[in-house]
Each structure stands twice: as C-alpha cells, then as structure tokens.
Amino acid sequence: MDDLAGTQWLGALVPKRHARRAVTRNCLKRQMRSAFERHRPRLPAGLWLIRLRSPFAPERYVSARSAALAQAARAELDTLLTRARR
C-alpha cells in the first residue's frame, strides 16, 4: 500500500460544459495548479480536488484566454484556498 501521509495531491477539473474551448479549460487548470502551489505550505496534507462548478460569463470574458479571466480565476481561487486552510 502506498504511504500518502504528509503529502498533498491536486486534481483540477474543468468540465467542457462550463468552458467550451480547450484553451480556456487549460488556462483555468493552470490557474488552479498555480494557486495550489502558492497556498501549498499552509494547506493540510491530503488529496485535494478543485472543480469549476459554474461557468464564467462568456459575454464578460470574450477572449478564450483573456487576462481578465485569468485575474478573476486567480482571485476566486485565492479566496477559496484561504478559506480551506482554516
């Protein structure tokens, strides 16, 4: 049996129904991994899953890989992971 004590693993899930274009899904997954790495020292060990539960408004983020989308995702992920470590 594998010994996972004291380790952190991340799963990032972005459903196609919430982000139709692959470039958008990949951008969001990169943001998820980046946010997890920023917060990793303060998070407890375990298996972590970050899942996009609702779509970002396509009319607000017109470009598939816009800087505004990346910034919004980063802010939301930082809030989520800050709350998770409490």
C-alpha positions in Angstrom: 0.0 0.0 0.0 1.2 3.5 -0.8 2.1 5.7 2.1 0.5 9.1 1.4 0.9 10.5 4.9 2.1 14.1 4.8 1.7 14.6 1.1 -0.6 16.8 -0.9 -2.0 15.8 -4.3 -4.2 18.0 -6.5 -6.8 17.2 -9.0 -8.1 20.0 -11.3 -11.4 19.5 -13.1 -12.9 21.9 -15.6 -16.0 20.5 -17.3 -16.4 21.1 -21.0 -20.0 22.4 -20.4 -18.6 25.3 -18.4 -15.6 26.1 -20.6 -16.2 25.1 -24.2 -12.8 25.9 -25.6 -9.8 23.8 -24.7 -7.6 26.9 -24.4 -10.0 28.3 -21.7 -10.0 24.9 -19.8 -6.2 24.8 -19.9 -5.9 28.3 -18.7 -8.2 27.6 -15.8 -6.4 24.4 -14.9 -3.1 26.3 -14.9 -4.6 28.9 -12.6 -5.8 26.1 -10.3 -2.3 24.5 -10.1 -0.6 27.9 -9.6 -3.0 28.8 -6.8 -2.5 25.5 -5.1 1.3 25.9 -5.3 1.1 29.4 -3.7 -1.0 28.0 -0.8 0.6 24.6 -0.5 2.8 25.4 2.6 -0.3 26.4 4.6 -2.7 23.6 3.5 -3.1 20.3 5.3 -1.9 17.1 3.8 -4.4 15.1 1.7 -5.9 14.7 -1.7 -7.3 18.0 -3.0 -9.8 18.4 -5.8 -10.6 21.8 -7.3 -13.6 21.7 -9.6 -15.2 24.5 -11.6 -18.9 24.4 -10.6 -20.3 27.1 -12.7 -19.2 28.8 -15.9 -17.6 32.2 -16.3 -19.8 34.5 -18.3 -18.6 34.3 -21.9 -20.1 37.7 -22.7 -17.9 39.2 -19.9 -14.7 37.3 -20.9 -14.9 37.4 -24.7 -11.4 36.0 -25.4 -10.8 32.4 -24.6 -7.5 33.2 -22.8 -8.1 36.8 -21.6 -6.1 38.4 -18.9 -9.3 39.4 -17.2 -10.4 35.8 -17.0 -7.1 34.7 -15.5 -7.2 37.5 -12.9 -10.8 36.7 -11.9 -9.9 33.0 -11.6 -6.8 33.8 -9.5 -8.7 36.0 -7.1 -11.5 33.4 -6.7 -9.0 30.6 -6.2 -7.0 32.5 -3.6 -10.2 33.2 -1.7 -11.3 29.6 -1.8 -7.9 28.2 -0.7 -7.6 30.8 2.1 -10.9 29.6 3.4 -9.9 25.9 3.0 -6.9 26.2 5.2 -8.9 27.4 8.2 
